Amino acid sequence: MAFIRYRGLPQGEVTAEEFWAWLGQFDADHDGRISREELQRALRSLNLWFASWKAREGVRAADADRDGAVGREEAGRLFAFAQRQLGVKISQLGSY
């Protein structure tokens, strides 16, 4: 069994690009999109309570086309959820 070590989310305020890059390390199938399971893994790496519920709600809030994953074009909605519900401070949302 292999253990994968993930980089932690940088402390303080992060840029949208840094946040998306941090999420990218949990993109298990490397499709450039974040599924509920991948987001759940990311939230669990932060030791958040109710990671499964928060991941489900995050994808539900961000997944505009209802395909079950959050793509780069929907990232802004996921960032808004992270700021509102997870207390993540994200700056420079310009291209999202």
N, CA, C and O atoms as a DFTB+ gen file, in Angstrom:
384 C
 N C O
     1  1       0.842      -1.168       0.000
     2  2       0.000       0.000       0.000
     3  2       0.893       1.239       0.000
     4  3       1.762       1.382       0.860
     5  1       0.682       2.108      -0.940
     6  2       1.488       3.333      -1.045
     7  2       0.784       4.478      -0.332
     8  3      -0.436       4.623      -0.403
     9  1       1.567       5.273       0.344
    10  2       1.034       6.456       0.994
    11  2       1.423       7.659       0.155
    12  3       2.575       7.805      -0.252
    13  1       0.450       8.515      -0.095
    14  2       0.700       9.714      -0.876
    15  2       0.716      10.893       0.084
    16  3      -0.196      11.062       0.893
    17  1       1.746      11.696      -0.012
    18  2       1.847      12.873       0.838
    19  2       1.395      14.084       0.025
    20  3       1.966      14.391      -1.021
    21  1       0.375      14.757       0.515
    22  2      -0.151      15.930      -0.163
    23  2       0.406      17.197       0.468
    24  3       0.652      17.258       1.673
    25  1       0.596      18.203      -0.374
    26  2       0.973      19.519       0.143
    27  2      -0.239      20.105       0.852
    28  3      -1.372      19.964       0.393
    29  1       0.014      20.759       1.969
    30  2      -1.064      21.419       2.681
    31  2      -1.468      22.706       1.987
    32  3      -0.716      23.264       1.188
    33  1      -2.644      23.157       2.302
    34  2      -3.117      24.432       1.788
    35  2      -2.297      25.534       2.441
    36  3      -2.179      25.560       3.666
    37  1      -1.725      26.450       1.655
    38  2      -0.920      27.524       2.258
    39  2      -1.735      28.308       3.282
    40  3      -2.937      28.515       3.110
    41  1      -1.077      28.733       4.330
    42  2      -1.740      29.499       5.388
    43  2      -2.001      30.920       4.922
    44  3      -1.296      31.449       4.063
    45  1      -3.015      31.522       5.498
    46  2      -3.340      32.902       5.156
    47  2      -4.109      32.981       3.851
    48  3      -4.807      32.044       3.465
    49  1      -3.969      34.109       3.180
    50  2      -4.666      34.335       1.925
    51  2      -3.924      33.667       0.776
    52  3      -2.699      33.749       0.691
    53  1      -4.663      33.009      -0.103
    54  2      -4.075      32.359      -1.277
    55  2      -4.713      32.943      -2.529
    56  3      -5.825      33.471      -2.487
    57  1      -4.004      32.843      -3.630
    58  2      -4.583      33.287      -4.900
    59  2      -5.467      32.166      -5.441
    60  3      -5.375      31.016      -5.009
    61  1      -6.313      32.520      -6.380
    62  2      -7.165      31.519      -7.010
    63  2      -6.320      30.451      -7.686
    64  3      -6.651      29.266      -7.635
    65  1      -5.224      30.873      -8.321
    66  2      -4.337      29.927      -9.000
    67  2      -3.700      28.952      -8.004
    68  3      -3.603      27.758      -8.286
    69  1      -3.268      29.452      -6.844
    70  2      -2.679      28.591      -5.815
    71  2      -3.709      27.595      -5.284
    72  3      -3.388      26.429      -5.057
    73  1      -4.947      28.056      -5.086
    74  2      -5.994      27.178      -4.579
    75  2      -6.316      26.082      -5.592
    76  3      -6.470      24.916      -5.227
    77  1      -6.417      26.462      -6.863
    78  2      -6.714      25.468      -7.906
    79  2      -5.563      24.469      -8.039
    80  3      -5.795      23.278      -8.245
    81  1      -4.316      24.957      -7.921
    82  2      -3.147      24.069      -7.974
    83  2      -3.154      23.110      -6.785
    84  3      -2.811      21.937      -6.933
    85  1      -3.545      23.606      -5.602
    86  2      -3.623      22.748      -4.421
    87  2      -4.681      21.663      -4.648
    88  3      -4.449      20.493      -4.346
    89  1      -5.831      22.053      -5.178
    90  2      -6.879      21.058      -5.462
    91  2      -6.414      20.050      -6.506
    92  3      -6.776      18.876      -6.442
    93  1      -5.613      20.507      -7.468
    94  2      -5.154      19.651      -8.556
    95  2      -4.401      18.417      -8.104
    96  3      -4.415      17.398      -8.795
    97  1      -3.743      18.491      -6.957
    98  2      -3.013      17.316      -6.478
    99  2      -3.959      16.193      -6.042
   100  3      -3.521      15.057      -5.858
   101  1      -5.242      16.495      -5.876
   102  2      -6.232      15.480      -5.501
   103  2      -7.006      14.960      -6.716
   104  3      -7.890      14.115      -6.574
   105  1      -6.677      15.458      -7.897
   106  2      -7.334      15.048      -9.141
   107  2      -6.815      13.661      -9.531
   108  3      -5.876      13.538     -10.319
   109  1      -7.426      12.638      -8.980
   110  2      -6.934      11.261      -9.120
   111  2      -6.913      10.774     -10.567
   112  3      -6.002      10.044     -10.956
   113  1      -7.900      11.164     -11.366
   114  2      -7.951      10.680     -12.745
   115  2      -7.306      11.659     -13.738
   116  3      -7.333      11.420     -14.945
   117  1      -6.739      12.736     -13.245
   118  2      -6.001      13.716     -14.057
   119  2      -6.808      14.239     -15.233
   120  3      -6.273      14.432     -16.325
   121  1      -8.103      14.470     -15.007
   122  2      -8.934      15.010     -16.082
   123  2      -9.083      16.528     -15.999
   124  3      -9.777      17.128     -16.820
   125  1      -8.440      17.146     -15.020
   126  2      -8.500      18.595     -14.878
   127  2      -9.755      19.085     -14.195
   128  3     -10.001      20.289     -14.127
   129  1     -10.555      18.155     -13.686
   130  2     -11.795      18.495     -12.991
   131  2     -11.770      17.850     -11.609
   132  3     -11.076      16.856     -11.397
   133  1     -12.522      18.411     -10.674
   134  2     -12.559      17.905      -9.310
   135  2     -13.933      17.291      -9.038
   136  3     -14.950      17.983      -9.076
   137  1     -13.950      16.002      -8.768
   138  2     -15.196      15.305      -8.453
   139  2     -15.490      15.437      -6.960
   140  3     -14.663      15.943      -6.201
   141  1     -16.652      14.987      -6.550
   142  2     -17.016      15.033      -5.136
   143  2     -16.033      14.221      -4.309
   144  3     -15.623      14.657      -3.234
   145  1     -15.649      13.047      -4.794
   146  2     -14.720      12.191      -4.059
   147  2     -13.347      12.850      -3.933
   148  3     -12.704      12.762      -2.887
   149  1     -12.906      13.506      -4.996
   150  2     -11.612      14.184      -4.964
   151  2     -11.640      15.382      -4.018
   152  3     -10.683      15.625      -3.283
   153  1     -12.747      16.131      -4.040
   154  2     -12.889      17.253      -3.117
   155  2     -12.961      16.755      -1.681
   156  3     -12.406      17.377      -0.776
   157  1     -13.634      15.652      -1.475
   158  2     -13.706      15.056      -0.137
   159  2     -12.311      14.692       0.371
   160  3     -11.990      14.937       1.534
   161  1     -11.492      14.115      -0.484
   162  2     -10.117      13.773      -0.110
   163  2      -9.331      15.035       0.256
   164  3      -8.564      15.037       1.218
   165  1      -9.525      16.099      -0.514
   166  2      -8.843      17.365      -0.232
   167  2      -9.271      17.921       1.125
   168  3      -8.435      18.374       1.906
   169  1     -10.567      17.885       1.399
   170  2     -11.063      18.415       2.674
   171  2     -10.614      17.555       3.847
   172  3     -10.324      18.070       4.927
   173  1     -10.559      16.255       3.636
   174  2     -10.065      15.377       4.705
   175  2      -8.594      15.630       5.003
   176  3      -8.156      15.466       6.142
   177  1      -7.826      16.029       3.992
   178  2      -6.413      16.330       4.219
   179  2      -6.241      17.542       5.137
   180  3      -5.189      17.721       5.752
   181  1      -7.284      18.369       5.222
   182  2      -7.266      19.538       6.101
   183  2      -7.832      19.225       7.483
   184  3      -7.921      20.099       8.346
   185  1      -8.214      17.957       7.676
   186  2      -8.814      17.508       8.942
   187  2     -10.097      18.255       9.278
   188  3     -10.359      18.568      10.439
   189  1     -10.899      18.539       8.246
   190  2     -12.173      19.219       8.470
   191  2     -13.233      18.217       8.887
   192  3     -13.269      17.084       8.406
   193  1     -14.071      18.646       9.771
   194  2     -15.215      17.818      10.164
   195  2     -16.234      17.811       9.033
   196  3     -16.362      18.789       8.296
   197  1     -16.949      16.717       8.901
   198  2     -18.018      16.560       7.916
   199  2     -17.521      16.769       6.485
   200  3     -18.211      17.379       5.667
   201  1     -16.329      16.265       6.188
   202  2     -15.724      16.451       4.868
   203  2     -16.613      15.911       3.757
   204  3     -16.699      16.518       2.689
   205  1     -17.269      14.792       3.986
   206  2     -18.127      14.205       2.962
   207  2     -19.297      15.122       2.642
   208  3     -19.604      15.361       1.474
   209  1     -19.940      15.628       3.664
   210  2     -21.079      16.531       3.476
   211  2     -20.628      17.817       2.795
   212  3     -21.278      18.285       1.861
   213  1     -19.515      18.393       3.260
   214  2     -19.015      19.643       2.689
   215  2     -18.604      19.454       1.230
   216  3     -18.816      20.348       0.411
   217  1     -18.026      18.317       0.899
   218  2     -17.652      18.044      -0.492
   219  2     -18.896      17.934      -1.362
   220  3     -18.930      18.477      -2.467
   221  1     -19.904      17.245      -0.880
   222  2     -21.155      17.118      -1.637
   223  2     -21.777      18.495      -1.878
   224  3     -22.210      18.801      -2.989
   225  1     -21.816      19.313      -0.840
   226  2     -22.398      20.653      -0.965
   227  2     -21.544      21.546      -1.860
   228  3     -22.082      22.355      -2.616
   229  1     -20.217      21.410      -1.786
   230  2     -19.334      22.205      -2.629
   231  2     -19.512      21.908      -4.099
   232  3     -19.579      22.827      -4.915
   233  1     -19.590      20.641      -4.446
   234  2     -19.793      20.267      -5.845
   235  2     -21.188      20.676      -6.293
   236  3     -21.366      21.148      -7.416
   237  1     -22.167      20.501      -5.434
   238  2     -23.540      20.902      -5.776
   239  2     -23.605      22.408      -6.049
   240  3     -24.298      22.842      -6.970
   241  1     -22.890      23.201      -5.259
   242  2     -22.903      24.659      -5.429
   243  2     -22.149      25.099      -6.679
   244  3     -22.517      26.096      -7.301
   245  1     -21.106      24.375      -7.052
   246  2     -20.233      24.819      -8.141
   247  2     -20.517      24.173      -9.494
   248  3     -20.187      24.750     -10.530
   249  1     -21.114      23.007      -9.503
   250  2     -21.275      22.230     -10.741
   251  2     -22.456      22.745     -11.558
   252  3     -23.565      22.221     -11.458
   253  1     -22.212      23.763     -12.359
   254  2     -23.279      24.416     -13.122
   255  2     -23.915      23.493     -14.157
   256  3     -25.125      23.553     -14.374
   257  1     -23.121      22.644     -14.795
   258  2     -23.670      21.775     -15.843
   259  2     -24.113      20.406     -15.320
   260  3     -24.547      19.554     -16.095
   261  1     -24.003      20.200     -14.023
   262  2     -24.487      18.979     -13.345
   263  2     -23.901      17.694     -13.925
   264  3     -24.598      16.691     -14.077
   265  1     -22.591      17.743     -14.248
   266  2     -21.941      16.533     -14.744
   267  2     -21.212      15.778     -13.642
   268  3     -20.567      14.764     -13.913
   269  1     -21.302      16.254     -12.403
   270  2     -20.717      15.548     -11.271
   271  2     -19.313      15.963     -10.906
   272  3     -18.713      15.385     -10.000
   273  1     -18.771      16.965     -11.601
   274  2     -17.416      17.428     -11.315
   275  2     -17.328      18.929     -11.577
   276  3     -18.134      19.499     -12.313
   277  1     -16.337      19.547     -10.961
   278  2     -16.124      20.985     -11.124
   279  2     -14.924      21.193     -12.043
   280  3     -13.796      20.832     -11.709
   281  1     -15.190      21.776     -13.197
   282  2     -14.121      22.076     -14.148
   283  2     -13.586      23.480     -13.933
   284  3     -14.103      24.241     -13.115
   285  1     -12.561      23.805     -14.667
   286  2     -11.925      25.123     -14.533
   287  2     -12.914      26.260     -14.778
   288  3     -12.836      27.301     -14.125
   289  1     -13.841      26.066     -15.713
   290  2     -14.829      27.108     -16.011
   291  2     -15.828      27.307     -14.866
   292  3     -16.504      28.334     -14.813
   293  1     -15.927      26.349     -13.964
   294  2     -16.828      26.447     -12.806
   295  2     -16.062      26.738     -11.515
   296  3     -16.658      26.819     -10.441
   297  1     -14.758      26.892     -11.622
   298  2     -13.904      27.039     -10.441
   299  2     -14.287      28.244      -9.589
   300  3     -14.227      28.180      -8.361
   301  1     -14.676      29.334     -10.226
   302  2     -15.066      30.524      -9.480
   303  2     -16.180      30.244      -8.497
   304  3     -16.189      30.787      -7.392
   305  1     -17.117      29.404      -8.889
   306  2     -18.227      29.038      -7.994
   307  2     -17.728      28.191      -6.827
   308  3     -18.224      28.319      -5.708
   309  1     -16.749      27.326      -7.085
   310  2     -16.166      26.520      -6.013
   311  2     -15.367      27.407      -5.059
   312  3     -15.391      27.200      -3.845
   313  1     -14.659      28.397      -5.610
   314  2     -13.909      29.334      -4.767
   315  2     -14.859      30.109      -3.864
   316  3     -14.572      30.309      -2.683
   317  1     -15.987      30.545      -4.412
   318  2     -16.971      31.283      -3.606
   319  2     -17.490      30.400      -2.472
   320  3     -17.657      30.868      -1.346
   321  1     -17.746      29.120      -2.770
   322  2     -18.181      28.184      -1.724
   323  2     -17.103      28.034      -0.660
   324  3     -17.406      28.053       0.534
   325  1     -15.847      27.883      -1.078
   326  2     -14.743      27.706      -0.125
   327  2     -14.598      28.924       0.774
   328  3     -14.332      28.786       1.968
   329  1     -14.768      30.102       0.216
   330  2     -14.676      31.315       1.029
   331  2     -15.836      31.406       2.009
   332  3     -15.641      31.729       3.181
   333  1     -17.029      31.125       1.537
   334  2     -18.244      31.269       2.335
   335  2     -18.382      30.181       3.395
   336  3     -18.720      30.476       4.541
   337  1     -18.124      28.926       3.026
   338  2     -18.413      27.810       3.922
   339  2     -17.192      27.228       4.634
   340  3     -17.334      26.600       5.684
   341  1     -16.002      27.425       4.080
   342  2     -14.808      26.813       4.664
   343  2     -13.859      27.833       5.277
   344  3     -12.886      27.466       5.936
   345  1     -14.140      29.113       5.061
   346  2     -13.300      30.158       5.628
   347  2     -11.964      30.341       4.929
   348  3     -11.046      30.932       5.498
   349  1     -11.840      29.844       3.704
   350  2     -10.616      30.012       2.932
   351  2     -10.607      31.418       2.356
   352  3     -11.608      31.870       1.800
   353  1      -9.499      32.101       2.483
   354  2      -9.365      33.454       1.926
   355  2      -8.655      33.366       0.572
   356  3      -7.475      33.023       0.492
   357  1      -9.404      33.685      -0.488
   358  2      -8.873      33.583      -1.848
   359  2      -8.897      34.965      -2.481
   360  3      -9.928      35.637      -2.498
   361  1      -7.758      35.374      -2.995
   362  2      -7.668      36.667      -3.670
   363  2      -7.432      36.458      -5.156
   364  3      -7.202      35.335      -5.605
   365  1      -7.489      37.525      -5.902
   366  2      -7.194      37.516      -7.341
   367  2      -8.033      36.483      -8.096
   368  3      -7.501      35.555      -8.704
   369  1      -9.331      36.660      -8.045
   370  2     -10.231      35.749      -8.752
   371  2     -10.411      36.151     -10.213
   372  3     -11.302      35.627     -10.883
   373  1      -9.603      37.051     -10.715
   374  2      -9.751      37.627     -12.053
   375  2     -10.134      36.674     -13.158
   376  3     -11.157      36.893     -13.805
   377  1      -9.363      35.616     -13.413
   378  2      -9.629      34.754     -14.570
   379  2     -10.626      33.644     -14.262
   380  3     -10.857      32.780     -15.109
   381  1     -11.209      33.645     -13.098
   382  2     -12.163      32.579     -12.745
   383  2     -13.555      33.084     -12.642
   384  3     -14.471      32.314     -12.353
